[in-house]
Amino acid sequence: MEKDELFIVQLRDCFTAGYTLPQYCIDNGIKKPLFVFEGKFLLFVWEIYVQFCYDKRIFPHFGVINAPAASINFSPDSTLLNPLNCYNISQINLRNHDKIFFLTSAKLNIELKNAIYLDKLVNQFIKKIYLEIPALHFLQRHPKVKLFLTKIPNNIERYIGGAEFCKTLTETGLLGVKIQNNTGGNIPIPLDKFGYTNQDVFNLIHVAIRGIKTNIDGSTFMIDTDKPLIKIQNGRRMTAYQPEKFLNKIFFVGPCHYLGSYAPFDKTIESFLQKMLNENNLPYRVENEGQTYSSRYQDIFYNLDNLNAQPGDIIFIWFKNWLTNNVPSVDFRDAFDPPHDYKEIFVDKSHVNELGYKILAEKYFKFLTENNFFRNVEFDYHMPPRLSQIRYTSAIRRRRLKIFRQRRIGSLQENFT
């Protein structure tokens, strides 16, 4: 599959979820859009045209790069929708449009400040539909909760010599196999400096891949275990030092770093932070809502709805280090920069040990205390954008392709294939 074809599939997935190009234009103040495309994407352009026909708030223009002007209509009945008029780009005054969408990732020899190419457009749609819209819907239901998206250091290649150092490390999954297959004494491993046995490390590795169960409402939970270093109860990992009495809760929702992979339950971000809060008589209870979310990041939002968050609670979400403009965020990607030594922190390319979790806990503690836990701050969260009820399925696309082939529209078909 070509790169642009993959981008179009991903964009269609966002359309299926309800976020459309007319709404994108409305959200970004675009009033006179122009869509420029190659003839091979004519069917996809028809889908875009139909979105605007049904929405009716904006009426775009369409320009083709490699074919002459033409008028087409793939509607089941020609009286249902007006034809789509496409013009060769050479016939279009580009300055008449406030945004030009190039439905290709290949940068054309056209210098325009108001242009957006397919790869960037898809990236914006993906963040919008998979992260921002679910978060904003949650915040509309819980307007007194403070929620932050987070960026944390999860890539060793950020550091000078990181890629080379990573080659000296054993990927943690393979390390678990190596330990399991070892029949002699303990073998040297990256966590030896903390005094753990090989069996301890094997258990810590597998906290990241413990079985996940799904509730009838779509939320998920981990299988409980009483293993001393792991401690999973009631479907989530325990946090040490939790007080019985508290003013509000601080939730950490996300994958490995928030789960505390490769560290004991009392050496996670949450447990380190809870200890700092207790030592400073700050009345907050920290909750570890981390799980292994690889390949199922949308489960974060099913689980978010089950937190029973109360006014004044604080939630940190780590979602693939993505941020969006309409949700508050905090960026800790520099947490392991000098004077810290990343070689003492990373277990493999993207995972860290308890030293890293302690450093991050200190970052969160400073962020919260310097801002007085945002007690007197009112966040004006954006309303989530309107989602369309139009659904673009593969069956519909196949039917349109069949209509296109059956009509045999002469020279137009020759130019658009």
Residue pairs with C-beta under 8 A, 6 or more apart in sequence:
1 9
3 105
3 119
4 41
4 103
4 104
4 105
4 106
4 118
7 105
7 118
7 119
7 122
8 41
8 44
8 103
8 118
10 122
10 125
10 126
11 118
11 121
11 122
11 125
12 44
12 47
12 392
13 129
14 122
14 125
14 126
14 128
14 129
15 47
15 51
15 388
15 390
15 392
16 391
16 392
16 393
17 129
17 387
18 129
18 387
18 388
18 389
18 390
19 125
19 128
19 129
19 133
19 385
19 387
19 388
20 51
20 55
20 388
20 390
21 33
21 48
21 51
21 52
21 101
22 51
22 52
22 55
22 57
22 58
22 388
23 55
23 385
23 386
23 387
23 388
24 30
24 124
24 125
24 128
25 31
25 33
25 58
25 60
25 99
26 57
26 58
26 385
27 385
28 99
30 58
30 98
30 99
31 58
31 98
32 60
32 61
32 96
32 97
32 98
32 99
33 58
33 60
33 61
33 97
33 98
33 99
33 100
33 101
34 60
34 61
34 62
34 63
34 92
34 94
34 96
34 97
34 99
34 100
34 101
35 45
35 48
35 60
35 61
35 62
35 63
35 101
35 103
36 62
36 63
36 64
36 65
36 89
36 100
36 101
36 102
36 103
36 104
37 44
37 45
37 62
37 63
37 64
37 65
37 102
37 103
37 104
38 64
38 65
38 66
38 103
38 104
39 64
39 65
39 66
39 67
39 415
39 416
39 417
40 416
40 417
41 103
42 72
42 86
42 404
42 416
43 74
43 397
43 400
43 401
43 404
44 103
45 62
45 84
45 86
45 103
46 72
46 74
46 84
46 400
47 392
47 397
48 60
49 60
49 62
49 84
50 81
50 390
51 388
51 390
52 58
52 59
52 60
53 81
53 82
54 388
54 390
55 388
61 87
61 92
61 97
62 84
62 85
62 86
62 87
63 86
63 87
63 88
63 89
63 91
63 92
64 70
64 86
64 87
64 88
64 89
64 416
65 88
65 89
65 104
65 108
66 415
67 86
67 88
67 412
67 415
67 416
68 88
68 415
69 85
69 86
69 87
69 88
69 91
70 85
70 86
70 412
70 415
70 416
71 83
71 84
71 85
71 86
72 83
72 84
72 86
72 409
72 412
73 81
73 82
73 83
73 84
74 400
74 403
74 404
75 81
76 403
94 100
94 110
94 112
97 114
98 114
99 114
99 115
99 116
100 112
100 114
100 115
100 116
101 115
101 116
101 121
102 108
102 115
102 116
102 117
102 118
103 118
104 117
104 118
105 117
105 118
105 119
107 117
127 322
127 324
128 324
128 385
130 297
130 298
130 319
131 149
131 319
131 322
131 324
131 327
132 324
132 326
132 327
132 384
133 384
133 385
133 387
134 298
134 301
134 304
135 147
135 149
135 301
135 317
135 324
135 327
136 326
136 327
136 381
136 382
136 383
136 384
137 384
138 147
138 301
138 304
138 305
139 145
139 147
139 327
139 379
139 381
140 381
140 383
140 384
142 309
142 311
143 381
144 310
144 311
144 312
145 309
145 310
145 311
145 312
145 313
145 314
145 315
146 312
146 313
146 314
146 315
146 328
146 374
146 377
146 379
147 314
147 315
147 316
147 317
147 327
147 328
148 314
148 315
148 316
148 317
148 327
148 328
148 329
148 330
149 317
149 318
149 319
149 322
149 323
149 324
149 327
149 328
149 329
149 330
150 254
150 316
150 317
150 318
150 329
150 330
150 331
150 332
151 321
151 323
151 329
151 330
151 331
151 332
151 333
152 257
152 318
152 321
152 332
152 333
152 335
152 360
153 332
153 333
153 334
153 335
153 336
153 342
153 352
153 356
154 256
154 257
154 321
154 350
154 351
154 352
155 162
155 349
155 350
156 162
156 163
156 165
156 166
156 342
156 346
156 348
156 349
156 350
157 163
157 166
157 349
158 333
159 336
159 337
159 342
162 342
162 346
165 342
165 343
165 346
166 346
166 348
166 349
169 190
169 346
169 347
169 348
169 349
170 178
170 189
170 190
170 348
171 348
171 349
172 205
172 208
172 261
172 262
172 347
172 348
172 351
173 205
173 209
175 189
175 190
175 201
175 205
176 202
176 205
176 206
178 187
179 187
179 189
179 198
179 199
179 201
179 202
179 205
180 202
182 198
186 197
186 198
187 198
189 198
189 201
190 347
190 353
191 200
191 201
191 204
191 262
191 347
191 353
194 353
194 354
196 204
196 229
200 229
201 262
203 227
203 229
203 230
204 229
204 230
204 261
204 262
204 263
204 264
205 261
205 262
207 229
207 230
207 232
207 237
207 259
207 260
207 261
207 262
208 256
208 259
208 261
208 262
208 292
208 351
209 292
210 222
210 223
210 225
210 230
210 232
210 292
211 222
211 223
212 220
212 221
212 222
212 223
212 291
212 292
213 220
213 221
213 222
213 223
213 235
214 220
215 221
217 302
217 305
217 306
218 299
218 302
219 299
219 302
219 303
219 305
219 306
220 291
220 296
220 299
220 302
220 303
221 234
221 235
221 236
222 232
222 235
222 236
222 237
222 291
223 232
223 235
224 232
224 233
224 234
224 235
225 231
225 232
228 264
229 264
229 265
230 237
230 264
230 265
231 237
231 238
231 265
232 238
236 287
236 288
236 289
236 290
236 291
237 259
237 260
237 265
237 268
237 288
237 290
238 265
238 288
239 265
239 268
239 270
239 271
239 274
239 286
239 287
239 288
240 265
240 266
240 271
240 274
240 275
241 266
241 271
241 274
241 275
241 278
242 274
242 285
242 286
243 278
243 283
243 285
245 283
246 283
246 284
246 285
247 283
247 284
247 312
248 283
248 284
248 285
248 310
248 312
248 313
248 314
248 373
249 284
249 285
249 286
249 287
249 309
249 310
249 313
249 314
250 273
250 284
250 285
250 286
250 287
250 313
250 314
250 315
250 316
250 368
251 286
251 287
251 289
251 307
251 309
251 313
251 314
251 315
251 316
252 258
252 269
252 270
252 286
252 287
252 288
252 289
252 290
252 316
252 318
253 289
253 290
253 300
253 303
253 304
253 307
253 315
253 316
253 317
253 318
254 290
254 293
254 300
254 316
254 317
254 318
254 319
255 290
255 291
255 292
255 293
255 294
255 297
255 318
256 290
256 292
256 350
256 351
257 269
257 290
257 318
257 351
257 352
257 356
257 357
257 360
258 269
258 270
258 288
258 289
258 290
258 316
258 318
259 268
259 288
259 290
259 291
259 292
260 267
260 268
260 269
260 270
260 271
260 288
260 290
260 357
261 292
261 351
262 347
262 351
262 352
262 353
263 353
263 354
263 357
264 354
265 271
265 288
267 354
267 357
267 358
268 288
268 290
268 354
268 357
269 357
269 360
269 361
269 364
270 286
270 287
270 288
270 361
271 286
271 288
272 357
272 358
272 361
272 362
273 286
273 361
273 364
273 365
274 285
274 286
276 361
276 362
276 365
277 284
277 286
277 365
280 369
282 369
282 373
284 314
284 373
287 307
289 303
289 307
291 299
291 303
293 299
293 300
297 319
297 320
300 317
300 319
304 315
304 317
307 313
307 315
309 315
312 375
314 368
314 373
314 374
316 330
316 364
321 333
323 329
323 331
326 381
326 382
327 381
328 379
330 367
332 360
332 363
332 364
335 356
335 359
335 360
335 363
336 342
336 345
336 352
336 356
336 359
340 359
344 355
345 352
345 353
345 355
345 356
345 359
346 352
346 353
346 356
347 353
371 377
404 413
407 413
